[in-house]
Amino acid sequence: MLYFTIIILIAFIVVLTRFFLLKREIKRAARELQRLNGQETAKKIDVSYYDRDFEKLAKEINDQIDKTKQAKAEKQSTENELKQAISHISHDIRTPMTSILGYIQFLEADEISDERKKEYIGTIKNSAERLKVLLEDFFELSIIDQVDYPLKMEQVAFNELVLEVLFGFYEAFNERDIEPVIDIPENDWDLMVDPSAAKRVIENLVVNAMRYSTGDVAVRLKKTEASIQLTISNSVDPSSEIDVTHMFDRFYKADQTRTGKGTGLGLPIAKSLMEKMNGNIDAEVQDGQLTVVCVWWY
């Protein structure tokens, strides 16, 4: 009986000691969390007393801390991008608006010839059209960037879709005296895409190639075991400093094309649509050629 009582007493002491140590560890963890929440430290919870369940709890808390830090960083990044977007949008809108208001003042002058009036009206129309395209592109990009942006994926003969888009640029190529190199196989290559989104991607890339080409444009389509790849390339001025790492960034391109005819949003729109279709888009500059490659996986 005495032996049994001693065993019970020892077991009680062990449990009591374990309880005391675990409670002390919980209090220490609570203090660390308080310091972390009070931004007194960035240190996560560490465990000095071994307990499997408490270690699991500490790990989950530390994982949540990491997720919270990541969420804060992403929020800060989003806020910075939003501020930058507002700055760029206001700048881009101000330019054609200033032009429109300025030429309207010229038209209000008493002494102005019909020829000069016609010239001013033409400038106003061009600025208004640029403003319209700018606003439409910003609106389109904001819609595409939404998580629930709708896609209507369907099986299409992709080579025919590419050719259909290129036929629409026939007059534009002639006007710019560009004879494109087109390498599109006649075999039907079925691919699951959103036809409207895929056409928009191709259109934007062709427009970009024509706008900045110094001579030629090439469009090629090829098939691999796992993907269909569309390559659109054009010659570029060797002195131009094209940063392909930022080429699809809306703000970088907007800055680079602010004085040109484009809004600088064609490539960012193409990238967003490719990502929505689980595709990939990339670019490189080599030997005076800018090459953009779109990849759709089966």
C-alpha positions in Angstrom: 0.0 0.0 0.0 2.8 2.4 0.9 4.6 1.5 -2.4 1.4 2.3 -4.3 1.0 5.6 -2.4 4.6 6.6 -3.3 4.0 5.9 -7.0 0.8 8.0 -6.9 2.7 10.8 -5.2 5.5 10.7 -7.7 3.1 10.7 -10.6 1.3 13.7 -9.1 4.5 15.6 -8.6 5.5 14.9 -12.3 2.1 16.0 -13.6 2.2 19.1 -11.3 5.7 20.0 -12.5 4.8 19.5 -16.1 1.7 21.6 -15.7 3.8 24.3 -14.0 6.4 24.3 -16.8 3.8 24.3 -19.5 1.9 27.2 -17.9 5.2 29.1 -17.6 5.9 28.5 -21.3 2.4 29.7 -22.2 2.9 32.9 -20.3 6.3 33.4 -22.0 4.7 32.9 -25.4 1.9 35.3 -24.5 4.5 38.0 -23.6 6.3 37.4 -26.9 3.0 37.8 -28.8 2.3 41.0 -26.9 5.7 42.4 -27.8 5.2 41.3 -31.4 1.8 42.9 -31.6 3.2 46.1 -30.0 5.9 46.1 -32.7 8.6 46.0 -30.0 10.1 43.0 -31.7 9.9 41.0 -34.9 10.9 37.8 -33.3 8.6 34.8 -33.6 7.7 32.4 -30.8 10.3 29.9 -29.8 9.8 26.8 -27.6 12.2 26.1 -24.8 10.1 23.5 -23.1 9.4 20.3 -25.0 5.7 19.5 -25.5 4.5 18.0 -28.7 1.2 19.7 -28.7 2.6 23.1 -27.6 5.2 22.8 -30.3 2.4 22.3 -32.9 0.6 25.3 -31.5 3.7 27.5 -31.7 4.4 26.4 -35.2 0.8 27.3 -36.3 1.2 30.7 -34.6 4.5 31.3 -36.3 3.0 30.3 -39.7 0.2 32.8 -39.0 2.7 35.5 -38.2 4.5 34.8 -41.5 1.2 35.1 -43.4 0.3 38.3 -41.6 3.7 39.8 -42.5 3.2 38.7 -46.1 -0.3 40.2 -46.2 1.0 43.5 -44.8 3.8 43.6 -47.4 1.3 42.9 -50.2 -1.0 45.5 -48.9 1.8 48.1 -48.8 2.8 47.1 -52.3 -0.8 47.4 -53.5 -1.1 50.8 -51.9 2.1 52.0 -53.5 1.0 50.7 -56.9 -2.4 52.5 -56.4 -0.6 55.8 -55.6 1.6 55.3 -58.6 -1.4 54.5 -60.8 -3.2 57.6 -59.7 -0.1 59.7 -60.5 0.3 58.2 -63.9 -3.4 58.3 -64.8 -3.6 62.0 -63.8 -0.5 62.7 -65.8 -1.8 60.9 -68.9 -5.2 62.4 -68.7 -3.8 65.9 -68.1 -1.8 65.9 -71.3 -4.6 65.5 -73.9 -7.0 67.6 -71.7 -4.5 70.5 -71.7 -4.2 70.2 -75.4 -8.0 70.2 -75.9 -8.6 73.2 -73.6 -5.7 75.1 -75.2 -6.9 74.7 -78.7 -10.5 75.6 -77.7 -9.2 78.9 -76.5 -7.5 79.4 -79.8 -10.8 78.7 -81.6 -12.5 81.4 -79.4 -10.2 84.0 -80.8 -12.0 86.6 -83.0 -9.4 86.6 -85.8 -8.8 83.1 -87.0 -8.7 81.7 -90.6 -10.9 78.8 -91.7 -7.7 76.8 -92.5 -6.3 77.4 -89.0 -9.7 76.6 -87.5 -9.8 73.3 -89.3 -6.3 72.5 -88.1 -7.2 73.2 -84.5 -10.4 71.1 -84.7 -8.3 68.2 -86.0 -5.9 68.5 -83.1 -8.8 68.6 -80.7 -10.3 65.5 -82.2 -7.0 63.6 -82.1 -6.5 64.6 -78.4 -10.1 63.6 -77.6 -9.6 60.2 -79.3 -6.3 59.6 -77.4 -8.1 60.5 -74.1 -10.9 58.0 -75.0 -8.5 55.2 -75.8 -6.5 55.9 -72.6 -9.6 55.8 -70.4 -10.9 52.6 -72.1 -7.5 50.9 -71.7 -7.3 51.8 -68.0 -10.8 50.6 -67.5 -10.2 47.4 -69.3 -7.1 46.6 -67.4 -8.8 47.3 -64.0 -11.6 44.9 -65.0 -9.2 42.1 -66.2 -7.2 42.4 -63.0 -10.3 41.5 -60.9 -10.2 38.0 -59.4 -13.6 37.1 -60.8 -12.9 38.3 -64.3 -15.1 36.0 -66.5 -13.5 33.7 -69.1 -15.4 31.6 -71.6 -12.9 28.8 -72.3 -13.6 26.7 -75.4 -11.8 24.4 -77.8 -10.7 26.4 -80.9 -8.5 25.8 -83.9 -5.8 28.1 -82.7 -3.9 28.4 -86.0 -7.1 29.7 -87.7 -7.7 32.1 -84.9 -4.2 33.6 -85.3 -4.7 33.9 -89.1 -8.1 35.6 -88.6 -6.5 38.2 -86.4 -3.6 38.8 -88.8 -6.0 39.2 -91.8 -7.5 42.1 -89.8 -4.2 43.9 -89.9 -3.7 43.6 -93.7 -4.4 47.3 -94.4 -2.4 48.4 -91.4 0.7 46.5 -92.6 0.3 48.1 -96.1 0.0 51.6 -94.7 3.3 51.1 -92.8 4.9 49.4 -95.8 5.6 46.3 -93.7 5.5 42.9 -95.3 5.2 40.5 -92.3 6.8 37.1 -92.2 4.0 34.7 -91.3 4.7 31.1 -90.4 1.4 29.5 -89.4 1.0 25.8 -90.2 -2.2 24.8 -91.9 -2.9 21.9 -89.6 -5.7 22.5 -87.1 -4.2 22.8 -83.6 -7.0 22.7 -81.1 -6.4 24.6 -77.9 -8.6 25.4 -74.9 -8.7 29.2 -74.6 -11.1 32.1 -74.4 -11.3 33.2 -78.1 -12.0 36.8 -77.3 -9.1 37.1 -74.8 -6.7 35.2 -77.1 -7.5 37.6 -80.0 -7.0 40.6 -77.7 -3.5 39.3 -76.7 -2.5 38.7 -80.3 -3.9 42.1 -81.4 -2.0 44.0 -78.7 1.3 42.2 -79.5 0.9 42.9 -83.3 0.1 46.5 -82.7 3.1 46.8 -80.4 5.3 45.2 -83.0 4.1 47.4 -85.8 4.3 50.6 -83.7 7.9 50.2 -82.7 9.4 48.1 -85.5 12.2 49.7 -87.5 11.6 47.5 -90.5 10.2 44.0 -90.2 7.6 42.0 -88.2 7.4 38.2 -88.0 4.7 36.0 -86.6 5.3 32.3 -86.0 3.3 29.5 -84.5 4.7 26.2 -83.4 3.6 23.2 -81.4 5.5 21.2 -78.8 4.6 18.1 -76.8 3.1 20.2 -74.0 2.3 23.6 -75.5 1.5 25.8 -78.4 3.8 28.8 -78.7 3.1 32.0 -80.6 6.2 34.2 -81.3 5.9 37.8 -82.5 9.2 39.6 -83.3 10.2 42.9 -84.7 13.4 44.8 -85.4 14.2 47.5 -82.9 16.6 50.5 -82.8 19.9 49.2 -81.4 20.2 52.4 -79.4 16.9 51.9 -77.7 17.1 50.8 -74.1 14.4 48.2 -73.8 14.1 46.6 -70.3 12.4 43.3 -70.9 12.2 42.6 -67.2 9.8 45.6 -66.9 8.3 45.4 -70.3 4.9 44.2 -69.2 4.7 46.5 -66.3 1.9 49.0 -66.9 3.7 51.9 -65.2 7.1 51.3 -66.9 5.5 51.2 -70.4 3.2 54.1 -69.7 6.3 56.2 -68.8 8.1 55.1 -71.9 5.3 55.9 -74.3 3.8 59.0 -72.8 4.7 61.1 -75.7 3.8 58.5 -78.3 0.5 57.4 -79.8 0.0 54.4 -77.5 -1.2 54.3 -73.9 1.5 51.9 -72.9 -1.1 49.4 -71.6 -1.3 47.0 -74.5 1.4 44.7 -73.1 0.2 44.7 -69.5 -3.3 43.9 -70.8 -1.9 41.0 -72.8 0.0 39.7 -69.8 -3.0 39.8 -67.5 -5.1 38.0 -70.1 -2.4 35.3 -70.6 -2.3 34.8 -66.8 -6.1 34.5 -66.6 -5.8 31.7 -69.3 -3.1 30.0 -67.3 -0.6 30.8 -70.0 2.7 32.6 -70.0 4.2 35.6 -71.9 7.8 36.6 -72.0 10.2 38.7 -74.1 13.8 39.1 -75.0 16.0 41.4 -77.1 18.8 39.9 -79.1 20.7 41.0 -82.2 18.4 44.0 -82.8 15.2 41.9 -82.5 12.5 42.2 -79.9 10.8 38.8 -79.5 7.6 38.2 -77.5 6.7 34.6 -76.8 3.2 33.5 -75.7 2.9 29.9 -74.4 -0.4 28.0 -73.9 -0.1 24.6 -72.3 -2.5 21.7 -73.1 
